[in-house]
Amino acid sequence: MRRVIAFFTALVFFGAAVLGMHRYGKSQLEAEPSAVGTWTSEAKFKSWEAIRENVDENTMVVFGSSELEHGKGTPFHPEAVFSGQEFHTMLIGAGYYQSLSHAITLSAIAPAIQNQKAVLILSPQWFRKKGVPSKAYASRFSESSYVAMLKNKNLSQKTKDYIAQRTITLLEEDPKTQERVKSYNKIYLKKKGSLPEHLYCALYSGFMDEKAMQTAVAGMKADGISSGKSKPSGNSAIDFERLRAEAEAEGAEETKGNEFNIKDKYFSKLQKKGVKKRENSGTKSSYSKSPEYDDLRCFLDVCRENGITPLLVNVPVNGWWYDYTGFSKEKRNEYYQNIRDIAKEYQVVLADYSDREYEKYFLEDTMHLGWKGWVDVSESIYNFAKQTEK
């Protein structure tokens, strides 16, 4: 009996210590919202608590992928466009973050989104025939956010089942994580399992939450983001026309060395790989059919079930380059139309830039937003945020 009492006493003290450490760590997550918002770090993306603690009434959550890193350090990226403004963005995503990963993260952070809006910047490359690669999905997978998704009471069983089934399939390259996900599903999705299984899931998922949070705290400190909130007082009008003119001039200066209007720095990398090898290399390529379309629908289901109004951003490809590779315009238009059809199906707002394939300086390489592209997308995000009606 004494041993049992001693065990539970130790457990209580241990729990209290963990709780105290968690509360302290959580307090360290709070920082100037725009600083955390434009911080594009894996440590942030995998900690739903780090995101939630830095979302306020002036935050627009923006999901995307590798384009969020492109253009940073220029006056045209959201980081600079909204600098000093009360309005700011919470950027979420890097390469291989796609619709399903974002659906999970949105499910985890939805209760904190005060303006009940979110933006998803779509990349055509997500919609390859096989969708997101298994290894890529596993590398971006957050157990912490996944469990938070399962605990979201606003999500329908159908939506949770879809996310669970897709995740199990996509984690085939990471069998250990896959087995833990099966355990989470058993406890939190199917409401089954023994008492030891319940305790294991609760303790391990709690550990993963703590690990993700502490990693985010350490990352913020390492990147010079200090804790403690301070709100910018600026709310001046943003001169998008001036920015657009500056983007035109800077784009022209940085794309002098090739016929594809690709930033010279990136074109040099293409030359090293062999530009000639890419000619007509994409004649059999297509983004017309992909499991990514159902993943996108899942993201929109998550929005609908959590009362979130989304803005989809339809980013074009570089028309000159895609023509050179033989990826037909007809196939590209099929993709753009698919996105329009889904937006119409869900009755959501679409910022459609598919007609900008041949607009100089809209993209900085073959696929990523560039000088003018970021100005236009930033303006779309800003206008969407300022709309009073959901």
N, C-alpha and C positions, 0 to 999 in steps of 0.2 A: 504493500500500500504506500509505504514511504517513497519507494522508487517511482510509483505512478505520480504521486504529488510532486516529487522533485522534477520529474520530466515535464509535467504541465507548467510548473513554475518557471522552469528554464525556457519553455516555449513562449510563455507570456512575455518574459523579459526580452527574448530574442525578437518577438514580434514588435514589441515597443521600440526596440533599437532600430529595427528596419523601418518602422513607420516614421521615426524621427529623422532618419537619414533621408527617407523619401521626401518628407516635407521640406527639409533643408534644400535638397537637390531641386525640388520643384520651384522653390523661391529663387534659385539661381537661374532658372530658365527665363524669367521675366526680364526683358530688355527693351530697348527702343524698338518699337514694332517694325519700322522700315528697315532697320539694320538686320534684324533676323529675317524679315520678309525677303530681302534680296540676297541673303546668304544661301548660295547654292551648294549645299553640302549633304553628302550621304547621311551624316550624323543627324541632320535635321529631318530629312525625308523619312527615316526609319523610326523616328520618335513622334508618335501622334501627340504626346503630351507637350513636346517642344513647340509643335505647331499651334496647338490649341491655346497654350499660355500666351501666345503672341498674336492672336487674332482679336481685333476689336471692331467697333462700329464703322471704322473707316478703312477696313481691310477688304481688298478684293483678292480672293484665293484664285490663283492662276496655275493650272496644271499644264505641263508640257513635257518636252524631252530635251535633246541636246541643244536645241536652238536657244534655250534659256541661258546657256553659257556664251553663245555667240553674240557679239555686239557689246558685251560688258566692257566698261571702260570708255565707251563712246557716249556722246550726248543723246543718243537716240534710243538706247535701251531703257526699259522701265525703271531700272535702278537710278538713272540720271533724270529721266523725264519727270518723275514724281518726287525727286529729292527735295526735302524741305516742305513738302505739302502735307496737310493732314491726311489726305487720301494716299494710300500706299498699297502695294501688292504683296501677297505671300506667294512667292514662286516655289513650285513643287515639281521636281522632275529633272532628269538627266537622260543620257542615252539609255535606251531599253526600258525606260519607264513608259508604259503604254496604258491603254484604256482599262485593263483589268487591275493593274497595280493602283491606278488612280481611283478606281471604284472602291477598292479596299480602304485607301487612305481617306477618301471622302466620307465613307461610312463611319470611320473612326473619329473624324473631326467635325462632322455635321452639326452636332449640338452647339458648337462654339461659333458657328458662322452667323454673326448677328444680322448681316444684311441679306442673308438667305439667297446669295448669288455665288456663282462660280464660273470660271472660264476654262475651257479645254482647248488648247492649241493642238490641232491635229497635224501629224506628219504623214504624208503619203506612203513613206517607207514602212510604216507600221503594218500596212495592208498587203504585205507579201502573201503568197499563196498559203504558207504555213503559219502565218501570224507571228507572234513573239516567240523566239527560240526558247527552248526549255532551259538551257544554261543561263541565258540572259534573264529570264523571269526569276529563276532561283537566286541569282546574284542580287537582285533588287527586292527580293521578298522580305517583308517585315512580319515576323511572328507576332510582335506586339500589336501592330495595327490589325492584323488578321483576327486576333481574339477580340479586339475592340469592335471589329465589324460584326462578329458573331453575337456580341452582346447588345448590338444596336436594336432596340425594340421597335423602331420604325420600319425596319426592313422586313419585307415579306419572306415567307418560307421559300417561295419560288426563287427570289433573288439570291438568298443565302445559299440555296442548293446549287444554283448555277455557279456562283463564285467558288463554292467548295469543290464541286466536281472538276471545274477547269483547273483549280489550283493543284489538286491531287495529280491530275494528268501532267501538268507543266512542271511539277517537282520531281519527275522521274529521274532527273540527273542529281538529285539531292535526297537519297532515300531516308536518311536520318531525320531531316526536317519533314519529309513527307509522312513518316510514321507519327511524329508529334502532331502534325496537322490532323491526321486521322483520329488521334486521341481527342484533340480539341473539338472536332466535329461530333464525336460520340457524346461528349459531355454537354457542349453548349448548343449543338445543332439538333441532335437526335434526343437529347435529354435522357441519356442512358448512362450506364457505367456504375461500378462499385464505389464505395466510399474511398478506398485507397486511390482509385483512378481520379475521383473528384479532387482529392487532396493533392495528388501529383500535378494535375493540370493547373489547379489554382496556384500552387507554389511555383511551378516552372514558368507559367505565363507571367506571374508577378515578378519573377527574377528577370525575365526578358524585358518587361516594362522598365524595371529599374536599370538594367544594363543599357537599354536604348536611351533612357533619360540621362544617365550619367555620361554616356558617350557624347550626347548633344551638349551637355554642360562643358565638358572638357574641350570639345570642338569650338564652342563659342569663345572660350577663354583663349585658346590657341590662335584663333583668327581675330582677336582683338575686340570681340563684342562683349562689352561689360554688362553685368546685370543691373537692374534698376530701370524703371520706365520713365521716359520723358517724351512728351508729345510735341511734335513740330507745330508751330503756330501759323505757318504759312498757308495761305489758301488763295493765292493769286492765280489769275487765269493763265493757262498754258498756251503759248503761242505755237500751235502745231504748224502753221504755215511757215513761220520762220525756221522751225526745225526741219521741215520738208525741204526748204531751199538749201539749208546747210547740208542735209543728207545728200542731196543731188550733187553738190559741189565736192563733197568728200568722196562720194562713190566714184565720181568721174576721175578723181585724182588717184584712186587706188585700184583702178581696173584698166590700166593702159596697155597691158601686155598680152591680151588675148582676145579672140573673137567671141568668146562665150560670156563676156561681161562678168567674169569671176574675179574675185579679189586676187590680185597678183600673188600675194603670199600663199594662198591656197592653190593657185594654178601651178606654182612652182612644184608643189608636192605631187600634183597630178602628173606633171612632166617627168618627174623622177620614176613614177610607177609606169609611165608609158602611155601617153595620150592616144597614140595611134592604135594601140591594142584595144581601146574602148570603142573604136568606131564600129557601129552595127553590132555591138556586143549584147544589146538589149532587145533584139527583135522578137524574142519569145517572152519578154517580161510583161507582167500585168499586175495591177492592183485591184482587179475587178472582183475577184472572189477570194475571201479570206475569213478565217474565224475571228479576226479582229473586228469585223462588223458586228457580230453578236456581243463581243466584249464592249464595244461602244454603246450598243443598246443597253447592256447591263449598267454601264456608267449612268446613262440617262434614266434608267429605272431607279437607281440609287438616288439620283437628284429628285425625281418625282416623289418617291416614298418618304423623303426627308424634307420636302417642301423647299427644295433648292431650285432656283431658276438658273439654268445654264446658258452660257454663250459659247457656241462652237465657232472656232476660227479655222477656215478652210484655206490652208497655205498651199500655194502652187509649187511646181518644180521649175527648174531653169529650162525654159523651152528650147533655147539654142543647144544646150548640152544634151538634153533628152532626144532631140532630133538627131544629133550626131551619133548617139548610141543606138539609134534605131528603135527606141521605145516609142511606139506610134502615138500620135496625137489622139487618135480614136480611143485607144486604150486608156490614155490619161483622162479623157473626157468621161469615160465610163466610171472611173473612180470618183471624179468630182460630182457626177450626177448621183452616184450612190450616197454620197454624203448629203447632198441636197434632199434626197428622198427620205433619209433617216431623220433629218432635221424637220421635214414636213410631217413625217409620221408621228413624231413626238411633240410637234408644235413648239419648237424651240427656236431661239434667235440664232441666225447664222451670219457671221461676218465672212462673206464669200470673196476671196481674192484669187479665185481660180483663173480669172481673166488677166492676171498680171504675169503670166509666164514669160512674156517678152518685154517686160518693163525693166529698163535698166535700173540697177541699184536697189531693186526691191529685195533680191536675194544677194547674199555675199559669196555664195559658192553654188553648188549644184542643187541645194535643197534648203539651206538655212536662211532664216530672215536676215536681211542686211540693213543698210542705212535707211532707205525709204520704207522698207517693210516694217521695221520696228516702229517708226513714227506712226504709220497708219494703224498698226495693230494696237499700239499704246493708246491712240485716240479712240479706237473702237472700245477698248477696255474702259477707258475713262467715261465715255458717253454711256456705256452700258451701266456703269456704277451710278451715274447721276440720274438715270431714269427712275422716276418716283414709283411707277407701277411695276410690280413684279412680273 
